[in-house]
Amino acid sequence: MPLVATRLSISSALADRGPVCYRNPYKRTIVRILTRQEEAMSTLTPAPVSLEVPTGSWRLDPVHSSAGFAVKHMGVSTFRGRFEDLDATLEVADDGGASLSGAVRVDSLQVKDENLQAHLGSPEFFDVERHPEIAFRSSSLRREGDELVLDGELTIKDKTRPVHARGEITGPSVILGDQARVGISLEAVIDRTEYGLDWNAPLPKGGFAVGDEVKLSIELELAPEEG
């Protein structure tokens, strides 16, 4: 019979002596007794990784921010669109933890062809009359080395799905007029069909007109909210 590792907690007096291993004489089982420190570490919740941004609310500077998407077209090129009307807020807590939320107005979508813009706003795509906004909010916003990592939720056409994004945060920097600014860049890849954006057309030799995989990108410049 193979040896089985079994975890056991005992009284604090014995635990303070350090890790102890013994063999149960009746079973071929090795029992390792944990120290008090090891017990504490096994249930320790990681502290939030600071974004190194001052505490408070940071609001979007819409003039210097953008949100867009890219998707394969006809299997040979990449089609890009952007939203002109967006908003976002970065909240930084006293412990360094942070959250990011925002939305874009779907009717602010800009593409080069009016007919295509009308099609994208129709029920076959964004259905702008019934679903005027795309919204996102983070459940976790953290640094991993030089990267900024966001986990959260994205809502399109009343369908909310998990989203994972990576990018970078820069600043805070002081600009003209002694104003502080923070920059956030993030990219995520989603499957548009999970959000009810199902329209497509088959191509004569196989494949489809529009790819299912869509790359989302946001570039945000944020300033401290004035009290």
Residue frames as qw, qx, qy, qz and C-alpha x, y, z in Angstrom:
[[0.000, 0.889, 0.458, 0.000, 0.00, 0.00, 0.00],
 [0.400, 0.529, -0.050, 0.747, 1.43, 3.46, -0.88],
 [0.295, -0.314, -0.472, 0.770, 2.19, 5.94, 1.86],
 [0.022, -0.793, -0.493, -0.358, -0.51, 8.56, 2.38],
 [0.236, 0.154, -0.278, 0.918, 0.35, 12.13, 3.49],
 [0.317, -0.718, -0.613, -0.089, -2.10, 13.26, 6.15],
 [0.103, 0.488, -0.176, 0.849, -2.37, 16.81, 7.56],
 [0.549, -0.561, -0.603, 0.142, -3.04, 17.18, 11.27],
 [0.048, -0.699, 0.181, -0.691, -3.40, 20.17, 13.59],
 [0.636, -0.321, -0.621, 0.328, -2.50, 19.79, 17.27],
 [0.373, -0.858, -0.268, 0.230, -2.27, 21.93, 20.38],
 [0.239, 0.939, -0.158, 0.189, -0.32, 25.16, 20.20],
 [0.540, -0.707, 0.455, 0.046, 2.26, 23.89, 22.70],
 [0.783, -0.024, 0.550, 0.288, 3.31, 21.08, 20.41],
 [0.574, 0.747, 0.259, 0.213, 2.96, 23.14, 17.23],
 [0.049, -0.974, 0.220, 0.013, 5.45, 25.72, 18.51],
 [0.692, -0.444, 0.507, 0.258, 8.18, 23.08, 18.55],
 [0.128, 0.516, -0.616, -0.581, 8.33, 23.06, 14.75],
 [0.773, 0.213, -0.373, -0.466, 7.29, 20.57, 12.05],
 [0.443, -0.309, 0.819, -0.195, 7.06, 16.99, 13.30],
 [0.705, 0.199, -0.511, -0.449, 6.58, 13.78, 11.33],
 [0.400, -0.276, 0.831, -0.270, 5.74, 10.40, 12.85],
 [0.403, 0.049, -0.815, -0.413, 4.55, 7.03, 11.67],
 [0.749, -0.223, 0.167, -0.602, 1.25, 5.62, 12.90],
 [0.200, -0.334, 0.920, -0.034, 2.15, 2.13, 14.20],
 [0.566, 0.271, 0.726, -0.282, -1.23, 0.73, 13.15],
 [0.640, 0.713, 0.283, -0.044, -1.39, 2.11, 9.63],
 [0.638, 0.020, 0.267, 0.722, 1.23, 2.80, 7.02],
 [0.103, 0.908, 0.307, 0.267, 0.50, 6.52, 7.21],
 [0.476, 0.006, -0.205, 0.855, 2.91, 9.41, 7.66],
 [0.158, -0.892, -0.424, -0.012, 1.43, 12.28, 9.65],
 [0.421, 0.258, -0.105, 0.863, 3.01, 15.73, 9.45],
 [0.262, -0.764, -0.487, 0.334, 2.16, 18.13, 12.27],
 [0.313, 0.718, 0.157, 0.602, 2.00, 21.76, 11.17],
 [0.334, -0.151, -0.365, 0.856, 3.56, 24.60, 13.08],
 [0.077, 0.739, 0.471, -0.475, 1.41, 27.53, 14.16],
 [0.026, 0.575, -0.299, -0.761, 3.06, 29.70, 11.48],
 [0.012, -0.019, 0.852, 0.522, 2.30, 27.19, 8.73],
 [0.073, 0.566, 0.811, -0.129, -1.33, 26.94, 9.86],
 [0.072, 0.746, 0.195, -0.633, -1.68, 30.71, 9.65],
 [0.020, 0.444, -0.535, -0.718, -0.07, 30.91, 6.22],
 [0.144, 0.182, 0.930, 0.286, -2.31, 28.17, 4.84],
 [0.073, 0.738, 0.670, -0.048, -5.37, 30.39, 5.31],
 [0.197, -0.524, 0.003, 0.828, -3.75, 33.74, 4.62],
 [0.475, 0.781, 0.406, 0.017, -5.58, 35.95, 2.11],
 [0.568, 0.137, 0.161, 0.796, -3.16, 37.74, -0.25],
 [0.041, -0.694, -0.209, 0.688, -3.08, 41.50, 0.19],
 [0.558, 0.793, 0.245, 0.008, -4.02, 43.61, -2.83],
 [0.642, -0.015, 0.196, 0.741, -1.08, 44.63, -5.00],
 [0.005, 0.775, 0.172, -0.609, -0.92, 48.41, -5.01],
 [0.592, 0.669, 0.317, 0.318, -1.22, 50.22, -8.33],
 [0.478, -0.240, -0.042, 0.844, 0.91, 53.00, -6.82],
 [0.019, -0.540, -0.379, -0.752, -1.84, 55.51, -7.56],
 [0.085, -0.125, 0.468, -0.871, -3.05, 57.99, -4.91],
 [0.075, 0.394, 0.876, -0.268, -6.23, 57.08, -3.06],
 [0.293, 0.468, 0.201, -0.809, -9.55, 58.38, -4.38],
 [0.652, 0.561, 0.506, -0.068, -11.68, 58.54, -7.51],
 [0.202, -0.365, 0.497, 0.761, -10.10, 59.11, -10.91],
 [0.574, 0.619, 0.405, -0.351, -12.39, 60.27, -13.71],
 [0.679, 0.292, 0.492, 0.461, -11.98, 59.93, -17.44],
 [0.051, 0.606, -0.213, -0.765, -10.60, 62.64, -19.69],
 [0.739, 0.436, 0.505, -0.090, -12.73, 61.74, -22.76],
 [0.401, 0.863, -0.214, -0.222, -10.75, 63.91, -25.16],
 [0.152, 0.650, -0.744, -0.016, -7.64, 61.81, -24.65],
 [0.498, -0.104, 0.834, -0.216, -9.29, 58.39, -24.31],
 [0.557, 0.269, -0.502, -0.604, -10.65, 55.82, -26.74],
 [0.631, -0.042, 0.742, -0.223, -12.38, 52.44, -26.98],
 [0.546, 0.469, -0.438, -0.539, -12.41, 50.21, -30.02],
 [0.837, -0.041, 0.537, -0.097, -12.50, 46.72, -31.46],
 [0.245, 0.532, -0.677, -0.446, -10.90, 44.68, -34.22],
 [0.788, 0.104, 0.564, -0.226, -12.30, 41.61, -35.99],
 [0.308, -0.147, 0.769, 0.540, -11.31, 39.52, -39.00],
 [0.558, 0.552, 0.133, -0.605, -13.20, 40.37, -42.21],
 [0.805, 0.498, -0.203, -0.251, -13.59, 37.87, -45.06],
 [0.953, -0.191, 0.118, 0.203, -10.78, 35.87, -43.50],
 [0.712, 0.385, 0.046, 0.585, -8.14, 38.13, -45.04],
 [0.170, 0.525, -0.135, 0.823, -8.15, 41.53, -43.33],
 [0.286, -0.379, -0.664, 0.578, -8.89, 43.20, -40.00],
 [0.108, -0.710, -0.370, -0.589, -11.87, 45.53, -39.62],
 [0.323, -0.165, -0.514, 0.777, -11.67, 48.17, -36.88],
 [0.199, -0.754, -0.403, -0.479, -14.30, 50.33, -35.26],
 [0.286, 0.024, -0.503, 0.815, -14.26, 52.81, -32.39],
 [0.245, -0.770, -0.589, -0.018, -16.72, 54.34, -29.94],
 [0.214, 0.553, -0.062, 0.803, -16.61, 58.11, -29.49],
 [0.470, -0.604, 0.098, -0.636, -18.73, 58.36, -26.32],
 [0.751, -0.117, -0.615, 0.210, -17.23, 56.55, -23.34],
 [0.368, -0.762, 0.249, -0.471, -16.88, 56.97, -19.60],
 [0.796, -0.027, -0.546, 0.259, -14.76, 55.27, -16.95],
 [0.393, -0.809, 0.233, -0.369, -13.87, 55.62, -13.28],
 [0.650, 0.178, -0.642, 0.367, -10.88, 54.28, -11.36],
 [0.588, -0.736, 0.034, -0.334, -11.42, 53.87, -7.61],
 [0.555, 0.328, -0.629, 0.435, -8.33, 53.45, -5.42],
 [0.693, -0.655, -0.275, -0.121, -8.84, 52.36, -1.80],
 [0.308, -0.864, 0.367, -0.155, -6.69, 53.18, 1.23],
 [0.792, -0.331, 0.502, 0.103, -5.14, 49.69, 1.19],
 [0.094, -0.475, 0.659, 0.575, -4.01, 50.11, -2.41],
 [0.395, 0.321, 0.852, 0.120, -6.74, 47.94, -3.92],
 [0.186, 0.345, -0.212, -0.895, -8.43, 49.36, -6.99],
 [0.489, 0.444, 0.751, -0.029, -11.43, 48.87, -9.26],
 [0.028, 0.233, -0.413, -0.880, -12.24, 50.08, -12.76],
 [0.380, 0.529, 0.748, -0.128, -15.68, 50.48, -14.32],
 [0.072, 0.388, -0.262, -0.881, -17.09, 52.17, -17.37],
 [0.561, 0.521, 0.633, -0.115, -19.41, 52.15, -20.36],
 [0.109, -0.147, 0.478, 0.859, -19.63, 53.18, -24.00],
 [0.553, 0.485, 0.269, -0.622, -22.62, 54.50, -25.91],
 [0.622, 0.148, 0.710, 0.294, -23.23, 52.10, -28.78],
 [0.440, 0.823, 0.356, 0.047, -24.72, 54.80, -31.01],
 [0.071, -0.912, 0.298, 0.274, -21.35, 56.58, -30.92],
 [0.770, -0.056, 0.538, 0.337, -19.78, 53.78, -32.98],
 [0.270, 0.802, -0.253, -0.470, -17.79, 55.20, -35.87],
 [0.690, 0.041, 0.624, 0.366, -17.07, 53.29, -39.10],
 [0.117, -0.316, 0.399, 0.853, -16.30, 54.56, -42.60],
 [0.162, -0.198, -0.747, -0.613, -19.45, 53.30, -44.33],
 [0.438, -0.121, 0.229, -0.861, -22.93, 54.58, -43.38],
 [0.810, -0.033, -0.393, -0.435, -24.68, 51.39, -44.51],
 [0.629, 0.061, -0.709, 0.313, -22.34, 49.29, -42.40],
 [0.018, -0.157, 0.520, -0.839, -22.86, 51.59, -39.43],
 [0.652, -0.110, -0.017, -0.750, -26.62, 51.13, -39.75],
 [0.818, 0.015, -0.558, -0.138, -26.20, 47.35, -39.96],
 [0.423, 0.127, -0.701, 0.561, -24.02, 47.27, -36.84],
 [0.233, -0.108, 0.400, -0.880, -26.68, 49.22, -34.96],
 [0.688, -0.089, -0.382, -0.610, -29.46, 46.85, -36.06],
 [0.827, -0.345, 0.291, -0.336, -30.80, 43.85, -34.07],
 [0.935, 0.271, -0.203, 0.109, -28.47, 41.58, -36.07],
 [0.543, 0.328, -0.444, 0.632, -25.56, 43.14, -34.21],
 [0.180, 0.065, -0.543, 0.817, -25.69, 45.64, -31.32],
 [0.239, -0.654, -0.691, -0.194, -29.44, 46.40, -31.41],
 [0.247, 0.149, -0.262, 0.921, -28.76, 49.95, -30.29],
 [0.414, -0.462, -0.214, -0.755, -32.43, 50.86, -29.76],
 [0.822, -0.452, -0.288, -0.190, -32.89, 48.19, -27.08],
 [0.826, -0.379, -0.069, 0.412, -29.33, 48.05, -25.75],
 [0.253, 0.949, -0.036, 0.184, -27.78, 51.51, -25.90],
 [0.195, -0.831, 0.504, -0.130, -24.73, 50.79, -23.71],
 [0.848, 0.124, -0.467, 0.217, -21.85, 48.35, -23.37],
 [0.422, -0.809, 0.257, -0.318, -20.64, 48.21, -19.77],
 [0.759, 0.151, -0.555, 0.304, -17.72, 46.69, -17.91],
 [0.445, -0.788, 0.267, -0.331, -16.54, 46.50, -14.32],
 [0.435, 0.416, -0.762, 0.239, -13.57, 44.85, -12.67],
 [0.836, -0.508, -0.159, -0.131, -13.66, 42.30, -9.87],
 [0.754, -0.442, 0.151, 0.462, -9.86, 42.33, -9.67],
 [0.436, 0.866, -0.098, 0.223, -7.38, 44.94, -10.88],
 [0.729, -0.600, 0.234, 0.233, -3.76, 44.26, -10.09],
 [0.246, 0.783, -0.551, -0.150, -0.15, 44.46, -11.18],
 [0.959, -0.085, 0.235, 0.135, 1.68, 41.33, -12.30],
 [0.648, -0.055, 0.252, 0.717, 5.25, 42.44, -12.85],
 [0.079, -0.196, 0.196, 0.958, 5.12, 45.21, -15.44],
 [0.178, -0.327, -0.728, -0.576, 1.60, 44.26, -16.56],
 [0.421, -0.010, 0.357, -0.834, -1.79, 45.52, -15.44],
 [0.171, -0.137, -0.954, -0.204, -4.28, 42.63, -15.19],
 [0.487, -0.027, 0.192, -0.852, -8.05, 43.00, -15.02],
 [0.111, -0.238, -0.958, -0.115, -10.62, 40.31, -14.33],
 [0.280, 0.223, 0.343, -0.868, -14.25, 41.31, -14.34],
 [0.432, 0.491, 0.753, -0.077, -17.49, 41.34, -16.28],
 [0.037, 0.155, -0.407, -0.900, -18.48, 42.70, -19.68],
 [0.401, 0.500, 0.686, -0.345, -22.12, 43.30, -20.59],
 [0.125, 0.184, -0.515, -0.828, -23.30, 43.53, -24.21],
 [0.532, -0.157, -0.539, -0.634, -27.00, 43.28, -25.18],
 [0.695, -0.451, 0.203, -0.523, -27.88, 42.43, -21.55],
 [0.967, -0.003, -0.230, 0.107, -25.58, 39.41, -21.65],
 [0.258, -0.850, 0.435, -0.150, -22.90, 39.52, -18.96],
 [0.954, 0.131, -0.207, 0.174, -19.83, 37.33, -19.31],
 [0.649, -0.618, 0.153, 0.418, -16.45, 37.12, -17.56],
 [0.547, 0.803, -0.106, 0.211, -13.69, 39.12, -19.20],
 [0.744, -0.449, 0.123, 0.479, -9.91, 39.01, -18.77],
 [0.416, 0.885, -0.013, 0.208, -7.76, 41.91, -19.96],
 [0.733, -0.346, 0.037, 0.585, -4.08, 42.77, -19.85],
 [0.353, 0.843, 0.086, 0.397, -2.17, 45.96, -20.47],
 [0.533, 0.037, -0.326, 0.780, -0.30, 48.63, -18.56],
 [0.224, -0.925, -0.305, 0.038, -0.76, 51.55, -16.22],
 [0.535, 0.298, -0.096, 0.785, 1.44, 54.64, -16.42],
 [0.155, -0.657, 0.060, -0.736, 1.81, 57.53, -14.04],
 [0.119, 0.922, 0.354, -0.102, 0.70, 59.29, -12.09],
 [0.508, 0.153, 0.139, 0.836, 2.36, 62.13, -13.94],
 [0.024, -0.739, -0.285, 0.610, 2.01, 65.86, -13.46],
 [0.458, 0.495, 0.481, 0.560, 1.04, 67.73, -16.63],
 [0.107, 0.376, 0.075, 0.917, 0.43, 71.37, -17.50],
 [0.459, -0.563, -0.092, -0.681, -1.31, 73.28, -14.73],
 [0.105, -0.349, 0.806, -0.467, 0.08, 70.92, -12.06],
 [0.835, -0.027, 0.073, -0.544, -2.67, 68.39, -12.76],
 [0.384, -0.303, 0.872, 0.013, -2.07, 64.69, -12.12],
 [0.757, 0.311, -0.277, -0.504, -2.86, 62.10, -14.78],
 [0.549, -0.216, 0.807, -0.009, -2.91, 58.30, -14.93],
 [0.542, 0.380, -0.496, -0.562, -2.94, 56.29, -18.15],
 [0.641, -0.060, 0.744, -0.177, -4.46, 52.81, -18.53],
 [0.500, 0.381, -0.574, -0.525, -4.22, 50.63, -21.65],
 [0.579, -0.074, 0.773, -0.251, -6.03, 47.29, -21.77],
 [0.490, 0.249, -0.620, -0.560, -6.78, 44.62, -24.36],
 [0.583, -0.015, 0.740, -0.336, -9.13, 41.64, -24.17],
 [0.268, 0.117, -0.781, -0.551, -10.30, 38.98, -26.61],
 [0.553, 0.134, 0.581, -0.581, -13.92, 37.81, -26.59],
 [0.138, 0.224, 0.888, 0.376, -16.19, 35.54, -28.61],
 [0.267, -0.006, -0.064, -0.962, -18.87, 37.87, -29.97],
 [0.531, -0.224, -0.686, -0.444, -21.42, 35.03, -30.29],
 [0.377, -0.288, -0.758, 0.448, -21.48, 34.72, -26.49],
 [0.021, 0.340, 0.298, -0.892, -23.07, 38.19, -26.41],
 [0.466, 0.621, 0.579, -0.247, -25.75, 37.60, -29.02],
 [0.227, 0.732, -0.329, -0.551, -23.75, 39.15, -31.88],
 [0.716, 0.007, 0.697, 0.046, -24.47, 36.17, -34.09],
 [0.644, 0.712, 0.050, -0.277, -24.88, 37.54, -37.62],
 [0.363, -0.446, 0.671, 0.468, -22.65, 36.04, -40.28],
 [0.741, 0.555, -0.061, -0.373, -22.60, 35.06, -43.95],
 [0.839, -0.127, 0.458, 0.266, -20.90, 31.99, -45.46],
 [0.087, 0.688, -0.475, -0.542, -18.21, 32.53, -48.07],
 [0.805, 0.398, -0.241, -0.368, -18.34, 30.67, -51.43],
 [0.671, 0.365, -0.630, 0.141, -15.21, 28.61, -50.71],
 [0.708, -0.353, -0.548, 0.272, -15.78, 28.08, -47.02],
 [0.322, -0.111, -0.346, 0.874, -15.45, 30.19, -43.93],
 [0.044, -0.817, -0.566, 0.098, -17.50, 33.20, -42.93],
 [0.256, 0.804, 0.116, 0.524, -17.57, 36.91, -43.61],
 [0.228, -0.785, 0.285, -0.500, -16.93, 37.97, -40.00],
 [0.457, 0.176, -0.794, 0.360, -14.71, 36.30, -37.40],
 [0.621, -0.632, -0.449, -0.118, -16.15, 35.29, -34.05],
 [0.652, -0.371, -0.238, 0.617, -13.05, 36.38, -32.13],
 [0.106, 0.903, 0.132, 0.396, -12.97, 40.11, -31.38],
 [0.564, -0.072, -0.337, 0.751, -10.12, 42.07, -29.82],
 [0.192, -0.926, -0.297, -0.133, -11.26, 44.90, -27.56],
 [0.563, 0.079, -0.211, 0.795, -8.97, 47.78, -26.63],
 [0.194, -0.941, -0.269, -0.071, -9.27, 50.81, -24.38],
 [0.496, 0.215, -0.205, 0.816, -6.91, 53.73, -23.85],
 [0.346, -0.846, -0.401, -0.066, -7.84, 55.78, -20.80],
 [0.311, 0.312, -0.312, 0.842, -6.46, 59.00, -19.39],
 [0.483, -0.690, -0.537, -0.046, -7.78, 59.73, -15.91],
 [0.126, 0.494, -0.284, 0.812, -7.57, 62.67, -13.54],
 [0.141, -0.214, -0.774, 0.580, -8.39, 62.97, -9.82],
 [0.143, -0.710, -0.618, -0.305, -12.03, 63.77, -9.21],
 [0.063, 0.390, -0.213, 0.893, -12.43, 67.30, -7.93],
 [0.212, -0.360, -0.806, 0.420, -13.98, 67.48, -4.48]]
